[in-house]
Each structure stands twice: as C-alpha cells, then as structure tokens.
Amino acid sequence: MLRLTGLPPRSAFPDVAVARDESGLELRFGGAGDERIVEVPMWTLEGQDPEAAQLSLLARLQELGYRASLVR
C-alpha cells in the first residue's frame, strides 16, 4: 500500500489522472488551468502487481475526494 502524503489540495487540483508505464505510476493533478505531476517509481510498489496498485491508488484518491480517472 502506498502512503499518500504531500498531494496537491483538492480545492485547487480536484482532477487527477492515473497512468502506468514500465517505470511506475504517474499522477496528473489538474484544476483551474494549472497542473501538477507526481511520479511514483515502480520500486516503491514493493512487489505489488502494477495494475492492481494503479487501481488501488485510483480508488484511494476517489475516497479522498478527487475526481480520479484511469489512463490506459
């Protein structure tokens, strides 16, 4: 399980797209014309299935109130 800290505030960045590639996960936070990118290196997933980690992260972000979407 990833520890979610230091995320941009939902009030300014309510939208987040979660993408996955061979290097890890990328979270693109957007909002009022601005964008922040958070990269999660694959090694931080601690042997988790990358797709399962992506879906779990997507669900957790939604629980936190972000409008999260999956990028394939």
Buried (B, 14 or more C-beta within 10 A) or exposed (E): EBEBEEBBEBEEBBBBBBBBEEEBBBBBBBBEEEEBEBEBEBEEBEEBEBEEBBBBBBEBBEEEEBEBBEEE
